[in-house]
Amino acid sequence: MPPRNTSAYTPAAYTPYPSPARADDDAPPHDDDAPHFAGSSAAMAAALRDAELFAPFDHACVLIEGETGTGKSYLARHLHLKSPRARNTFHQVTLSAVDDTLASSDLFGHIRGSYTDARQDRAGHFVTANRGTLFLDEIGKASPAVQRKLLHAIEHREVCPVGADRAMRLDVRLVAATNLPLADQVASGGFLNDLAARLLPFRVRLPALRERREDIPQLVRQFVRLRARLCGHVLRAPTVEPALMAALQRADWPHNLRQLDGAVQRLLMMSVGEQTIGLRHCGGDLAHLAERGDDDALTPELVRERMRELGSPTKAGRSLGVSRWTIYRYLERAPAGDEDANRAD
């Protein structure tokens, strides 16, 4: 075994790990995740307001709670970009994947020769994120041993790499996330009360998609714009027909934004070469949208508007994702003497 390098992680020897690279001072960082927060619902506005309230105070350990797929990692990055550390590293670690036996090495690093397979120094997640933000995902699934190690690092603002003689001070902003309510886990004995006490005061709750259905049309349009070229629409992004949009807004999305994003990508792939996406493209796992996406979203006013634009029931029906017979039925409700209704005769 090679001799232990006990000085590798003393404060004076920290210099081999350079400060995180900074972007060009003339090019401020961009928040590419903002589309996940599109919409004007009160629930989403409250989450963003809380995140941006905590962002400048980078001594605070922020906790993001939300169901699977609600965009917790996107909100964590958004918070980072609104903080004084925006130009430094944003580093993510999934705590449910950290093994107890390797937790100290994974989180805090080790020095060469500290154990049999330690052939070179390792920085660890905390050192990697120094002067930046460390995002601790799935903290609710961290083992008790990992929780205790995190508590010590948060309390003392220092870590001791495996094999080092002395701890080293770090300047890391911590953001944690969980899809399980942390207060409930504390009550059941599954989470350290002392650790929760440092996270819960700065809690941000992300709403599920069912709590912000009014945002779905804008979210869909954003996903279409972002994914169109990736999914084969080279020249321009297609538009979503009203009947399909209404079906997307009514549907259940148990996996929230992640599932809606995937559905939009499939619809884009099914509609390559077309200028609109409609219920006719809802095959496979999306067939339920077509089954529920009947003409409930139509109104006589919308039908008359499409008739004025397109001139025939067949074209109007195709643009709205319904049959021409549905168009005739709506036109029958038009007042006597309506020019659009007469045009359909």
C-alpha positions as CSV (number, residue, x, y, z in Angstrom):
1,M,0.0,0.0,0.0
2,P,1.4,3.5,-0.9
3,P,2.2,5.8,2.0
4,R,-0.7,8.0,3.2
5,N,-0.7,11.6,2.1
6,T,-2.1,13.1,5.2
7,S,-1.6,16.7,4.1
8,A,-3.7,16.4,1.0
9,Y,-6.8,17.9,2.5
10,T,-5.4,20.3,5.1
11,P,-6.7,23.9,4.5
12,A,-3.3,24.9,3.1
13,A,-3.4,22.1,0.6
14,Y,-6.9,22.9,-0.8
15,T,-5.4,24.8,-3.8
16,P,-5.2,21.7,-6.1
17,Y,-9.0,22.0,-6.3
18,P,-9.6,25.2,-8.2
19,S,-12.5,27.5,-7.7
20,P,-15.4,26.6,-10.0
21,A,-15.1,28.1,-13.4
22,R,-16.8,31.4,-13.8
23,A,-18.7,32.4,-16.9
24,D,-17.8,35.4,-19.0
25,D,-18.7,38.5,-16.9
26,D,-20.4,39.9,-19.9
27,A,-22.6,36.9,-20.3
28,P,-24.9,36.4,-17.4
29,P,-26.2,32.9,-16.8
30,H,-29.5,31.9,-18.3
31,D,-32.4,30.1,-16.7
32,D,-33.1,27.5,-19.4
33,D,-35.6,25.7,-17.0
34,A,-38.1,28.6,-16.9
35,P,-40.6,26.9,-19.3
36,H,-41.3,24.4,-16.5
37,F,-42.7,27.3,-14.5
38,A,-44.9,28.7,-17.3
39,G,-48.4,29.8,-16.3
40,S,-50.1,32.2,-13.9
41,S,-51.6,29.9,-11.3
42,A,-51.6,31.0,-7.7
43,A,-50.0,27.8,-6.6
44,M,-47.0,28.1,-9.0
45,A,-46.7,31.8,-8.3
46,A,-46.4,31.1,-4.5
47,A,-43.6,28.5,-5.1
48,L,-41.6,30.9,-7.3
49,R,-42.1,33.7,-4.8
50,D,-40.8,31.7,-1.9
51,A,-37.8,30.4,-3.9
52,E,-36.8,33.9,-5.0
53,L,-37.3,35.2,-1.5
54,F,-34.8,32.6,-0.1
55,A,-32.4,32.8,-3.1
56,P,-30.3,35.9,-2.0
57,F,-29.7,34.5,1.5
58,D,-27.3,31.7,0.7
59,H,-26.7,30.8,4.3
60,A,-30.2,29.3,4.3
61,C,-30.6,25.5,3.5
62,V,-33.7,25.5,1.3
63,L,-36.0,22.5,1.2
64,I,-38.1,21.8,-2.0
65,E,-41.1,19.5,-1.5
66,G,-43.1,18.2,-4.4
67,E,-44.4,15.0,-6.0
68,T,-42.4,13.1,-8.5
69,G,-42.0,15.0,-11.8
70,T,-43.1,18.4,-10.5
71,G,-39.7,20.0,-11.4
72,K,-37.8,20.0,-8.1
73,S,-34.4,19.9,-9.8
74,Y,-35.4,22.7,-12.2
75,L,-36.6,24.9,-9.2
76,A,-33.3,24.2,-7.4
77,R,-31.3,25.4,-10.4
78,H,-33.6,28.4,-10.8
79,L,-32.9,29.3,-7.2
80,H,-29.2,28.9,-7.8
81,L,-29.4,31.3,-10.8
82,K,-31.2,33.9,-8.7
83,S,-28.6,33.7,-5.9
84,P,-25.2,35.4,-5.5
85,R,-23.6,32.1,-6.5
86,A,-25.2,32.1,-10.0
87,R,-21.8,32.1,-11.8
88,N,-20.4,29.2,-9.8
89,T,-21.0,25.5,-9.8
90,F,-24.4,23.9,-9.5
91,H,-23.7,20.3,-8.4
92,Q,-26.4,17.6,-7.9
93,V,-26.3,14.3,-6.0
94,T,-29.1,11.8,-5.5
95,L,-28.9,10.8,-1.8
96,S,-31.0,7.6,-2.2
97,A,-28.1,6.2,-4.4
98,V,-25.4,6.9,-1.8
99,D,-24.3,3.7,-0.1
100,D,-23.6,3.9,3.6
101,T,-20.2,2.2,3.3
102,L,-19.0,4.8,0.8
103,A,-21.0,7.8,2.0
104,S,-18.1,9.6,3.6
105,S,-15.9,9.2,0.4
106,D,-18.8,10.1,-1.9
107,L,-19.8,13.2,0.0
108,F,-16.6,14.5,1.5
109,G,-13.9,12.9,-0.6
110,H,-10.8,10.9,0.4
111,I,-7.0,11.1,0.1
112,R,-4.8,8.7,-1.8
113,G,-4.0,5.6,0.2
114,S,-6.7,6.1,2.8
115,Y,-8.0,2.6,1.9
116,T,-7.1,-0.2,-0.5
117,D,-8.8,1.1,-3.7
118,A,-8.0,4.8,-3.0
119,R,-5.4,5.2,-5.7
120,Q,-5.8,8.9,-6.1
121,D,-7.3,11.8,-4.2
122,R,-11.1,12.3,-4.6
123,A,-12.8,15.7,-4.0
124,G,-16.3,14.4,-3.1
125,H,-19.6,16.2,-3.7
126,F,-19.2,18.9,-1.1
127,V,-15.7,20.0,-2.3
128,T,-16.9,19.9,-5.9
129,A,-19.6,22.4,-5.1
130,N,-17.4,24.7,-3.0
131,R,-18.4,28.4,-3.5
132,G,-21.4,27.2,-5.4
133,T,-24.7,25.3,-4.8
134,L,-25.0,21.6,-3.8
135,F,-28.4,20.1,-4.6
136,L,-29.2,17.1,-2.4
137,D,-32.0,15.3,-4.2
138,E,-34.2,12.7,-2.5
139,I,-33.0,13.7,0.9
140,G,-36.1,12.0,2.4
141,K,-34.7,8.6,1.2
142,A,-31.2,9.1,2.7
143,S,-30.2,6.5,5.3
144,P,-29.9,7.5,9.0
145,A,-26.1,7.3,8.7
146,V,-26.0,9.7,5.7
147,Q,-28.4,12.0,7.5
148,R,-26.0,12.2,10.5
149,K,-23.1,13.0,8.2
150,L,-25.1,15.8,6.5
151,L,-26.2,17.2,9.9
152,H,-22.5,17.6,11.0
153,A,-21.5,19.2,7.7
154,I,-24.4,21.7,7.9
155,E,-23.9,22.5,11.5
156,H,-20.1,23.1,11.3
157,R,-19.7,24.1,7.7
158,E,-16.8,21.8,7.4
159,V,-16.0,18.3,6.1
160,C,-13.3,15.8,6.9
161,P,-12.3,13.6,3.9
162,V,-11.5,10.0,4.5
163,G,-7.9,9.6,5.6
164,A,-7.3,13.3,6.4
165,D,-6.0,14.4,9.8
166,R,-8.0,17.7,9.9
167,A,-11.3,19.0,8.7
168,M,-11.5,21.7,6.1
169,R,-13.9,24.6,6.0
170,L,-16.2,24.9,3.0
171,D,-18.5,27.6,1.6
172,V,-21.4,25.7,0.1
173,R,-25.0,26.6,-0.4
174,L,-27.3,23.6,0.2
175,V,-30.6,23.0,-1.5
176,A,-32.4,19.7,-0.7
177,A,-35.5,18.1,-2.3
178,T,-37.9,15.4,-1.4
179,N,-41.1,13.9,-2.7
180,L,-42.1,12.8,0.8
181,P,-43.4,15.4,3.3
182,L,-40.5,15.8,5.7
183,A,-42.6,16.7,8.7
184,D,-44.5,13.3,8.3
185,Q,-41.2,11.5,8.1
186,V,-40.0,13.1,11.3
187,A,-43.2,12.2,13.0
188,S,-42.8,8.5,12.0
189,G,-39.2,8.4,13.1
190,G,-37.8,8.1,9.6
191,F,-35.9,11.4,9.5
192,L,-33.6,13.1,12.0
193,N,-35.5,15.9,13.8
194,D,-32.3,18.1,14.1
195,L,-31.7,17.9,10.4
196,A,-35.3,18.6,9.5
197,A,-35.2,21.6,11.9
198,R,-32.5,23.2,9.6
199,L,-34.5,22.6,6.4
200,L,-38.2,23.1,7.2
201,P,-38.0,26.9,8.0
202,F,-37.0,27.5,4.4
203,R,-39.5,25.2,2.7
204,V,-40.8,25.7,-0.9
205,R,-43.7,23.5,-1.9
206,L,-44.1,22.7,-5.6
207,P,-47.7,22.1,-6.7
208,A,-48.7,19.0,-8.6
209,L,-50.0,19.5,-12.1
210,R,-53.6,18.7,-11.0
211,E,-53.3,21.8,-8.8
212,R,-52.4,24.1,-11.7
213,R,-54.5,22.8,-14.6
214,E,-54.9,26.4,-15.8
215,D,-51.2,26.4,-16.6
216,I,-51.3,23.3,-18.9
217,P,-52.0,25.1,-22.2
218,Q,-49.1,27.4,-21.7
219,L,-46.9,24.5,-20.6
220,V,-47.9,22.5,-23.6
221,R,-47.0,25.4,-26.0
222,Q,-43.7,25.9,-24.3
223,F,-42.8,22.2,-24.6
224,V,-43.9,22.2,-28.2
225,R,-41.6,25.1,-28.9
226,L,-38.7,23.6,-27.1
227,R,-39.0,20.0,-28.4
228,A,-40.2,20.6,-32.0
229,R,-36.9,20.5,-33.8
230,L,-35.7,17.6,-31.6
231,C,-38.8,15.6,-32.6
232,G,-38.6,16.2,-36.4
233,H,-40.3,19.5,-37.0
234,V,-37.4,21.3,-38.7
235,L,-39.0,24.3,-40.2
236,R,-41.5,25.5,-37.6
237,A,-43.2,24.3,-34.5
238,P,-46.8,23.1,-35.1
239,T,-49.8,24.5,-33.3
240,V,-52.0,22.4,-30.9
241,E,-55.7,22.1,-31.9
242,P,-58.2,23.3,-29.3
243,A,-59.8,19.8,-28.9
244,L,-56.5,18.2,-28.1
245,M,-55.5,21.1,-25.8
246,A,-58.7,20.6,-23.9
247,A,-58.1,16.9,-23.6
248,L,-54.6,17.5,-22.3
249,Q,-55.9,19.9,-19.8
250,R,-58.6,17.5,-18.5
251,A,-56.3,14.4,-18.4
252,D,-54.7,13.0,-15.2
253,W,-50.9,13.3,-15.1
254,P,-49.7,11.3,-12.1
255,H,-46.1,11.9,-13.0
256,N,-46.7,15.6,-13.5
257,L,-44.5,17.7,-15.8
258,R,-42.2,14.8,-16.7
259,Q,-45.2,12.9,-18.1
260,L,-46.7,15.9,-19.9
261,D,-43.3,16.6,-21.5
262,G,-43.1,13.0,-22.7
263,A,-46.6,13.1,-24.1
264,V,-45.9,16.3,-26.0
265,Q,-42.8,14.7,-27.5
266,R,-44.7,11.7,-28.7
267,L,-47.4,13.9,-30.2
268,L,-44.7,15.8,-32.1
269,M,-43.2,12.6,-33.4
270,M,-46.6,11.4,-34.6
271,S,-47.3,14.7,-36.4
272,V,-44.0,15.2,-38.4
273,G,-44.8,17.0,-41.6
274,E,-48.0,18.6,-40.4
275,Q,-48.7,22.1,-39.2
276,T,-51.1,21.2,-36.4
277,I,-51.3,18.5,-33.8
278,G,-54.7,17.0,-33.0
279,L,-56.6,14.1,-31.5
280,R,-55.9,12.1,-34.6
281,H,-52.3,11.8,-33.4
282,C,-53.2,10.3,-30.0
283,G,-52.2,6.7,-30.4
284,G,-50.8,4.1,-28.0
285,D,-50.5,5.3,-24.5
286,L,-52.2,8.6,-25.5
287,A,-55.3,6.9,-26.9
288,H,-57.3,7.9,-23.8
289,L,-56.9,11.5,-24.8
290,A,-58.8,10.9,-28.0
291,E,-61.5,8.9,-26.2
292,R,-62.1,11.8,-23.8
293,G,-61.3,14.6,-26.2
294,D,-64.6,14.9,-27.9
295,D,-66.2,18.2,-28.9
296,D,-66.6,19.4,-25.3
297,A,-64.1,22.1,-25.9
298,L,-65.9,23.5,-28.9
299,T,-68.3,26.4,-28.8
300,P,-70.5,27.8,-31.6
301,E,-68.4,30.9,-31.6
302,L,-65.2,29.0,-32.2
303,V,-66.8,26.9,-35.0
304,R,-68.1,30.0,-36.7
305,E,-64.6,31.6,-36.4
306,R,-63.0,28.6,-38.1
307,M,-65.7,28.6,-40.8
308,R,-64.9,32.2,-41.6
309,E,-61.2,31.4,-41.8
310,L,-61.3,28.2,-43.7
311,G,-64.6,28.3,-45.6
312,S,-65.8,24.7,-45.3
313,P,-66.9,22.3,-42.6
314,T,-64.4,19.7,-43.6
315,K,-61.4,22.1,-43.2
316,A,-62.8,23.6,-40.1
317,G,-63.3,20.1,-38.6
318,R,-59.8,19.0,-39.5
319,S,-58.3,22.1,-37.8
320,L,-60.4,21.4,-34.6
321,G,-59.8,17.7,-34.5
322,V,-63.5,16.8,-35.1
323,S,-65.6,15.5,-37.9
324,R,-67.4,17.7,-40.4
325,W,-70.7,16.3,-38.9
326,T,-69.8,17.9,-35.6
327,I,-69.3,21.2,-37.4
328,Y,-72.7,20.9,-38.9
329,R,-74.2,20.2,-35.5
330,Y,-72.7,23.3,-34.0
331,L,-73.7,25.4,-37.0
332,E,-77.3,24.3,-36.5
333,R,-77.2,26.2,-33.3
334,A,-76.3,29.4,-35.1
335,P,-78.9,32.2,-35.3
336,A,-81.1,32.3,-38.3
337,G,-79.5,34.2,-41.2
338,D,-75.9,33.4,-40.0
339,E,-73.7,33.6,-43.1
340,D,-71.3,30.9,-41.8
341,A,-74.2,28.5,-41.3
342,N,-75.6,29.3,-44.8
343,R,-72.1,28.7,-46.2
344,A,-72.2,25.1,-44.9
345,D,-75.4,24.3,-46.8
